[in-house]
Amino acid sequence: MKSVKFNTKILEVNKSSIIEILNELPENFKKDSGGGWSFLNMCINKDGFQWTSYHKIIDELVCLGNAAGVLSFPFPKEMWGALPGGMPYIVIL
């Protein structure tokens, strides 16, 4: 939904923190266990608790994960409209 630009040096310094936060999400998001899940489910952590109610926060985490190379989208953007809520699926690599 937006264009962002990151300082690659700062991103690399914080990559382990980004991974740590992404690892708090359910296994369904992980490439090797669930294969990916809807953006809409990213507000729930692996223990079943809602950690945020703001899509803006989730979007920021998606942007950071994508920029760090540890998160991707299994379906092209053109298909997102056919997915639940018109939201992308997310895969944690």
C-alpha distances in whole Angstrom, upper triangle without the diagonal:
4,7,10,13,16,20,21,24,23,20,24,26,23,23,25,24,20,22,25,22,20,24,24,22,24,25,23,21,23,24,27,28,25,23,20,18,16,13,15,18,16,18,21,23,26,29,27,26,23,22,19,18,15,11,10,13,12,9,11,13,11,10,14,15,14,15,18,19,19,17,15,14,17,16,14,11,13,15,12,13,16,16,16,14,12,10,11,14,15,18,20,22
4,6,10,13,17,18,22,20,18,22,24,22,21,24,23,20,22,24,22,21,24,25,23,25,27,25,22,24,25,29,29,27,25,22,21,18,15,17,20,18,19,23,25,27,30,29,28,24,23,20,19,16,13,11,13,13,9,10,13,12,9,13,15,13,13,17,18,19,17,16,16,19,18,16,13,16,18,15,17,20,19,20,18,16,14,14,17,17,19,20,22
4,7,10,14,15,19,18,16,19,22,20,20,23,22,19,22,24,22,21,25,26,24,27,28,27,23,25,25,29,30,28,26,23,23,21,18,20,23,20,22,25,26,29,32,31,30,27,25,22,22,19,16,13,15,15,11,11,14,12,9,12,14,12,12,15,16,18,17,16,16,20,19,17,14,17,19,17,19,22,22,23,21,19,17,16,19,18,20,21,22
4,7,10,12,15,14,13,16,18,17,17,20,19,16,19,22,20,19,23,24,23,26,27,27,23,24,25,28,29,28,26,23,23,21,18,21,23,20,21,25,25,28,30,30,29,26,24,21,22,18,16,13,14,14,11,10,12,11,8,10,12,11,9,13,15,17,16,16,17,20,20,19,17,20,22,20,22,25,24,25,23,21,18,17,19,18,20,20,21
4,7,9,12,12,11,14,16,15,15,19,19,16,19,22,20,20,24,25,24,28,29,28,24,25,25,29,30,29,27,25,25,24,21,24,25,22,24,27,27,29,32,32,31,28,26,24,25,21,19,16,16,17,14,12,14,13,9,10,13,12,9,12,14,16,16,17,18,22,22,21,19,22,24,23,25,28,27,28,26,24,22,20,22,20,21,20,21
4,6,9,8,7,10,12,12,12,16,15,14,16,19,18,18,21,23,23,26,27,27,24,24,24,28,29,29,27,24,25,24,21,24,25,22,23,26,26,28,30,31,30,27,25,23,25,22,20,17,16,17,14,12,13,13,9,8,11,11,8,9,12,15,15,17,19,22,24,22,21,25,26,24,27,30,28,29,28,26,23,21,22,20,20,19,20
4,6,5,6,9,10,11,12,16,16,14,17,20,19,20,23,25,25,28,29,30,26,26,26,29,31,31,29,27,28,27,25,28,28,25,26,28,28,30,32,33,32,30,27,26,27,24,23,20,19,20,18,15,15,16,13,11,14,13,10,11,14,16,18,19,22,25,27,26,25,28,30,28,31,33,32,32,31,30,27,25,26,23,23,21,21
4,6,5,6,9,10,10,14,15,13,16,18,19,19,21,24,24,27,28,28,25,24,24,27,29,29,27,26,27,27,24,28,28,25,26,28,27,29,32,33,32,30,27,26,28,26,24,22,20,20,19,16,16,16,13,11,12,12,8,8,11,14,16,17,20,24,25,25,24,28,29,28,31,33,31,32,32,30,27,24,25,22,21,19,19
4,5,5,6,9,10,13,14,14,16,18,19,20,22,24,25,29,29,30,26,26,26,28,30,31,29,28,29,29,27,30,30,26,28,30,28,30,32,34,33,31,28,28,30,28,26,24,22,22,21,18,17,18,16,13,15,15,12,11,14,16,18,20,24,27,29,28,28,31,33,31,34,36,34,35,35,33,30,27,28,24,24,21,21
4,5,5,6,9,12,12,12,14,16,17,18,20,22,23,27,27,29,25,25,26,28,30,30,29,27,28,28,25,28,28,24,25,27,26,27,30,31,30,28,25,24,27,25,24,21,19,20,19,15,15,17,14,11,13,14,11,10,14,15,17,20,23,26,28,28,27,31,32,30,33,35,33,34,33,32,28,26,26,23,23,20,20
4,5,5,6,9,10,9,11,14,14,15,17,19,20,24,24,25,22,21,22,24,26,26,25,23,24,24,22,25,25,21,23,24,23,24,27,28,27,26,23,22,25,23,21,19,17,17,16,13,12,13,11,8,10,11,8,7,10,12,14,16,19,23,25,25,24,28,29,27,30,32,30,30,30,28,25,23,23,20,19,17,17
4,5,5,8,10,10,11,14,15,15,17,20,21,24,24,26,22,21,21,23,26,26,25,24,25,26,24,27,26,23,25,26,24,25,28,29,29,28,25,25,27,26,24,22,20,20,19,16,15,16,14,10,11,12,10,7,10,11,14,17,20,23,26,26,26,30,30,29,32,34,32,32,32,31,27,25,24,21,20,17,16
4,6,8,9,10,12,13,15,16,17,20,21,25,25,27,24,23,24,25,27,28,27,26,27,28,25,28,27,24,25,26,24,25,28,29,28,28,24,25,28,26,25,23,20,21,20,17,16,17,16,12,13,15,13,10,13,14,17,20,23,26,29,29,29,33,33,31,35,36,34,34,34,33,29,27,27,23,22,19,18
4,6,5,6,9,10,11,13,14,16,18,21,22,24,21,20,22,23,25,25,25,23,24,25,22,25,24,20,21,22,20,22,24,26,25,24,20,21,24,22,22,20,17,17,17,14,12,14,13,10,11,13,11,9,12,12,15,18,21,24,27,27,27,31,31,29,32,34,31,31,31,30,26,24,24,20,19,16,17
4,5,5,6,9,10,11,12,15,16,19,20,21,18,17,18,20,22,22,21,20,22,22,20,23,22,19,20,21,19,20,23,25,24,23,20,21,24,22,21,20,17,16,17,14,12,13,12,9,8,11,10,6,9,9,11,15,18,21,24,25,25,29,29,27,30,31,29,29,29,28,25,22,21,18,16,13,13
4,5,5,6,9,10,10,13,15,18,18,20,18,16,18,19,20,22,21,20,22,23,21,24,22,19,20,21,18,18,21,23,23,22,20,21,24,23,22,21,18,18,18,16,13,15,15,11,10,13,13,10,12,10,13,17,20,23,26,27,27,31,31,29,32,33,30,30,30,30,26,24,22,19,17,13,13
4,5,5,6,9,10,11,14,17,18,20,17,17,19,20,21,22,22,20,21,22,20,22,21,17,18,18,16,17,19,21,20,20,16,18,21,20,20,19,15,15,16,14,11,13,14,10,10,14,13,11,13,12,14,17,20,23,26,27,27,31,30,28,31,32,29,29,29,29,25,23,22,18,17,14,15
4,5,5,6,9,10,12,15,16,18,15,14,16,18,19,19,19,17,18,19,17,19,18,14,16,16,14,16,18,20,19,18,15,16,19,18,17,16,13,12,13,11,8,10,10,7,6,10,10,8,10,9,10,14,17,20,22,23,23,27,27,24,27,29,26,26,25,25,21,19,18,15,14,11,12
4,5,5,6,9,10,13,14,15,13,11,14,15,16,17,17,16,17,18,17,19,18,14,16,16,14,14,17,19,19,19,16,18,21,20,19,19,16,14,15,14,10,11,13,10,7,11,12,9,10,7,9,13,16,18,22,23,24,27,26,24,28,28,25,25,26,26,22,19,18,14,12,9,10
4,6,5,7,10,13,13,16,14,13,16,17,17,18,19,17,18,20,18,20,18,14,16,15,12,12,15,17,17,17,14,16,20,20,19,19,16,15,17,15,11,13,15,12,11,14,15,12,14,11,13,16,19,21,24,26,26,30,29,27,30,30,27,27,27,27,23,22,20,16,15,11,13
4,5,5,8,11,13,15,13,13,16,18,17,17,18,16,16,17,15,17,15,11,12,12,10,11,13,15,14,14,11,13,16,16,16,16,12,11,13,12,8,11,13,11,10,13,15,13,14,11,12,15,18,20,23,25,24,28,27,24,27,28,25,24,24,24,21,19,18,14,14,11,13
4,5,6,9,10,12,9,9,12,14,14,14,14,12,13,14,13,15,13,9,11,11,9,10,13,14,14,14,12,13,16,16,15,16,13,10,12,12,8,9,12,10,8,11,13,12,12,9,9,12,14,17,19,21,21,25,24,21,24,25,22,21,22,22,18,16,14,11,10,7,10
4,5,8,8,11,9,8,12,13,12,13,14,13,14,16,15,17,14,11,13,12,9,8,11,13,14,15,13,15,19,19,18,19,16,14,16,16,12,13,15,14,11,14,16,14,14,11,11,14,17,18,21,24,24,28,26,24,27,27,24,23,24,24,21,19,16,13,11,8,10
4,7,9,11,10,11,14,15,14,14,16,14,14,15,15,15,13,10,11,9,6,6,8,10,11,11,10,13,16,17,17,18,15,13,16,15,12,13,17,15,13,16,18,17,17,14,14,17,18,20,23,25,25,29,27,24,27,27,24,22,23,24,20,19,17,14,13,11,14
4,7,8,7,9,12,14,12,11,13,11,10,12,11,12,9,7,8,7,5,5,8,9,10,10,10,12,14,15,15,17,14,11,14,15,11,12,15,15,13,15,18,17,17,13,12,15,16,17,20,22,22,25,24,21,23,24,20,19,19,21,17,16,14,11,11,9,12
4,5,6,8,11,12,10,9,11,10,9,11,12,12,9,8,10,8,6,4,8,8,10,11,12,14,16,18,17,19,17,14,17,18,15,15,18,18,15,18,21,20,19,15,14,16,16,17,19,22,23,26,23,21,23,23,19,18,19,21,17,16,13,12,11,10,13
4,5,5,9,9,6,6,9,9,9,12,14,15,11,11,14,11,10,7,10,11,14,15,16,18,20,21,20,22,20,17,19,20,17,16,20,19,16,18,21,20,18,15,13,15,16,16,19,22,23,26,23,21,24,23,20,19,21,22,19,17,14,12,10,9,11
4,6,8,9,6,4,6,6,6,9,11,12,10,10,13,11,11,9,12,12,15,16,17,18,19,20,19,21,20,16,18,20,17,15,19,19,16,17,21,20,18,15,13,14,14,13,16,19,20,23,20,18,21,20,16,15,18,19,16,14,11,10,8,9,12
4,7,9,8,6,6,4,5,8,9,11,9,9,12,11,11,10,14,14,15,15,16,17,18,19,17,19,17,13,15,16,13,12,15,16,12,14,17,16,15,12,9,10,11,11,14,17,18,21,18,16,19,19,15,15,17,17,14,12,9,6,5,6,9
4,6,5,5,6,6,8,12,13,15,13,12,15,14,13,11,15,16,18,18,18,20,21,22,20,21,19,16,17,18,15,14,17,16,13,14,17,16,14,10,9,10,12,12,15,18,20,22,20,19,22,22,18,19,21,21,17,15,11,9,6,5,6
4,6,6,4,6,10,13,15,17,15,15,18,18,16,15,19,19,21,22,22,23,24,24,22,24,22,18,19,20,17,15,18,17,14,14,17,16,13,10,9,10,11,10,13,16,19,21,19,19,22,21,18,19,22,21,18,15,11,9,6,6,5
4,6,6,9,12,16,18,20,18,17,21,19,18,15,19,20,23,23,23,25,27,27,25,27,25,22,23,23,20,18,21,21,17,17,20,19,16,13,13,13,14,13,17,20,22,25,22,22,25,24,21,22,25,24,21,18,15,13,9,9,8
4,6,9,11,15,17,19,16,16,19,17,16,13,16,17,20,21,22,24,25,26,24,26,24,21,22,24,20,19,22,22,18,19,22,21,18,15,14,15,16,14,18,21,23,25,23,22,25,24,20,21,23,24,21,18,15,13,10,10,10
4,6,8,11,14,15,13,14,17,15,14,12,16,16,19,19,20,22,23,24,22,24,23,19,20,22,19,17,21,21,17,18,22,21,18,15,14,14,14,12,15,19,20,22,20,19,21,20,17,17,20,20,18,15,11,11,9,10,11
4,7,11,13,15,14,14,18,17,16,15,19,18,21,21,22,23,24,24,21,23,22,19,19,21,18,16,19,20,16,16,19,19,16,14,12,11,10,9,12,15,17,19,17,16,19,18,15,16,19,19,16,13,9,9,6,8,9
4,7,9,12,10,11,14,14,14,14,17,17,19,18,19,19,20,20,18,20,19,15,16,18,15,13,16,17,14,14,18,17,15,13,10,9,8,7,10,14,15,17,15,14,17,16,12,13,16,15,13,10,6,5,4,7,9
4,7,8,7,8,12,12,13,13,16,15,16,16,17,17,17,18,15,18,17,13,14,17,15,13,16,17,15,15,19,19,17,15,12,11,10,10,11,14,15,17,14,12,15,14,10,10,12,13,10,8,5,6,7,9,12
4,5,6,7,10,11,13,14,17,15,16,15,16,15,15,15,12,15,15,12,12,15,14,12,15,17,15,15,19,20,18,16,13,12,10,11,11,14,13,15,13,10,12,12,8,7,9,10,7,6,4,6,9,12,15
4,5,5,8,10,12,14,17,15,16,13,14,13,12,12,9,11,12,8,8,12,11,9,12,14,13,13,16,18,17,15,12,11,10,12,12,14,13,16,14,11,13,13,10,9,9,10,6,6,6,6,10,12,15
4,6,7,9,12,14,16,14,14,12,13,11,10,11,8,12,12,9,10,14,13,12,15,17,16,17,20,21,21,19,15,15,14,15,15,17,16,18,16,12,13,14,10,8,8,10,7,8,9,10,13,15,18
4,5,6,9,11,13,10,11,9,11,11,11,12,10,14,13,10,12,15,13,12,16,17,16,17,20,21,20,18,15,15,14,16,16,19,18,20,18,15,16,16,13,10,11,13,10,11,9,10,12,13,17
4,5,7,10,12,11,11,9,9,9,10,10,9,11,10,7,9,12,10,9,13,14,13,14,17,18,18,15,13,14,14,16,17,19,18,21,19,16,18,18,15,13,13,15,11,11,10,9,11,11,15
4,7,10,11,9,8,5,6,5,6,8,8,11,9,7,10,12,11,12,15,16,15,17,20,20,21,18,16,17,17,19,20,22,21,24,22,19,20,21,17,15,14,16,13,14,13,13,15,15,19
4,7,8,6,5,4,6,8,9,11,12,14,12,10,14,15,13,14,18,18,17,19,22,22,22,19,17,19,19,20,22,24,23,26,24,21,22,22,19,16,16,19,16,16,15,14,15,15,18
4,5,5,5,6,6,9,12,14,14,16,14,12,15,16,13,14,18,17,16,19,21,20,21,18,16,18,19,21,23,25,25,28,26,23,25,25,21,19,20,21,18,18,16,14,15,14,17
4,5,7,10,10,13,16,17,18,20,17,15,18,19,16,17,20,19,17,20,23,21,21,18,17,19,20,21,23,26,26,29,27,24,26,26,22,20,21,23,20,19,17,15,15,13,16
4,6,9,10,13,16,18,19,21,19,17,21,21,18,20,23,22,21,23,26,25,25,21,20,23,23,24,27,29,29,32,30,27,29,28,25,23,23,26,23,22,20,18,18,17,20
4,7,9,12,14,16,17,20,18,16,19,21,18,19,23,23,21,24,26,26,26,22,21,23,23,24,25,28,28,30,28,25,27,26,22,20,21,23,20,21,19,18,18,18,21
4,6,9,11,14,16,18,16,15,18,19,17,19,22,22,21,24,26,25,26,23,21,23,24,25,27,29,29,31,29,26,27,27,24,21,21,23,21,21,20,19,20,19,22
4,6,7,10,12,14,12,12,15,17,15,17,20,20,19,22,24,24,25,22,20,22,22,24,25,28,26,29,27,24,25,25,22,19,18,21,18,19,18,17,19,19,22
4,7,9,11,13,10,10,14,14,12,15,18,17,17,20,22,22,23,20,19,21,22,24,26,27,26,29,28,24,26,26,23,21,20,22,19,20,19,17,19,18,21
4,6,8,10,7,8,11,12,11,14,16,16,17,19,21,22,23,21,19,21,21,24,25,26,25,27,26,22,24,25,22,19,18,20,17,18,18,17,19,19,22
4,7,9,8,9,12,13,13,15,17,18,19,21,23,24,25,23,21,22,22,24,25,26,24,26,25,21,22,23,20,18,16,18,16,18,18,18,20,21,24
4,5,6,7,9,10,11,13,15,16,17,19,20,22,23,22,19,21,20,23,23,24,22,24,24,20,20,22,20,18,15,17,14,16,17,17,20,20,23
4,5,5,6,9,10,10,12,14,15,16,18,20,21,20,17,17,17,20,20,20,18,20,20,16,17,19,17,15,12,13,11,13,14,14,17,18,21
4,5,5,6,9,10,11,12,14,15,16,18,20,19,17,18,18,21,21,21,19,21,21,18,19,21,19,18,15,16,13,14,16,15,18,19,22
4,5,5,6,9,10,11,12,14,15,17,18,17,16,17,18,21,22,22,20,23,23,20,21,23,21,19,17,18,15,15,16,15,17,17,20
4,5,5,6,9,10,10,12,14,15,16,15,13,14,14,18,18,19,18,21,20,17,19,20,17,16,15,15,12,12,13,11,14,14,17
4,5,5,6,9,10,10,12,14,15,15,12,13,13,16,17,17,15,18,18,15,17,19,17,16,15,14,11,11,12,11,14,14,17
4,5,5,6,9,10,11,12,14,14,12,14,15,19,19,19,18,21,21,18,20,23,20,20,18,18,15,14,15,13,15,15,17
4,5,5,6,8,10,10,12,11,10,12,14,17,18,19,18,22,21,18,21,23,20,20,19,18,15,14,14,11,13,12,14
4,5,5,6,8,10,11,10,7,9,10,13,15,15,14,18,18,15,18,20,17,17,17,16,12,10,11,8,10,10,12
4,6,5,6,8,10,10,9,10,11,15,16,16,15,18,19,16,19,21,19,20,19,18,14,12,13,11,13,12,14
4,5,5,6,9,9,9,11,13,17,19,19,18,22,22,20,23,25,22,23,22,21,17,15,16,13,13,12,13
4,6,5,6,5,5,8,11,14,16,17,17,21,21,19,22,23,21,21,21,20,17,14,13,10,10,8,9
4,5,5,6,5,6,9,12,14,14,14,18,18,17,20,22,19,21,21,19,16,13,13,10,10,9,10
4,5,8,8,9,12,15,17,17,17,20,21,20,23,25,23,24,24,22,19,16,16,13,13,12,12
4,6,8,10,13,16,19,19,19,23,23,22,25,27,25,26,26,24,21,18,17,14,13,11,11
4,6,7,11,14,16,17,18,21,21,20,24,25,23,24,25,23,20,17,16,13,11,9,8
4,7,11,13,16,17,18,22,21,20,24,24,22,23,24,23,19,16,14,11,9,6,5
4,7,10,13,14,15,18,18,16,20,21,18,19,20,19,15,12,10,7,6,4,5
4,6,9,10,11,15,14,13,17,18,16,17,18,17,14,10,9,6,5,7,7
4,6,7,8,12,11,10,14,14,12,14,16,13,11,7,6,5,6,9,10
4,7,9,12,10,10,14,14,12,14,16,14,12,8,7,7,7,10,11
4,6,8,6,7,11,10,9,13,15,12,11,7,7,9,10,14,14
4,5,6,7,10,11,11,14,15,12,11,9,10,11,13,16,17
4,5,5,8,10,10,13,13,10,9,7,10,12,14,17,18
4,6,7,9,10,14,14,10,11,10,12,15,17,20,22
4,5,6,7,11,12,9,9,8,10,13,15,19,20
4,5,5,8,9,5,6,5,8,11,14,17,19
4,6,8,8,4,7,8,11,14,18,21,23
4,7,8,6,8,9,11,15,17,21,23
4,6,5,6,7,8,12,14,18,20
4,5,6,8,9,12,16,19,22
4,5,9,11,14,17,20,23
4,7,10,13,16,19,22
4,7,9,13,16,19
4,6,10,13,15
4,7,10,13
4,7,10
4,6
4
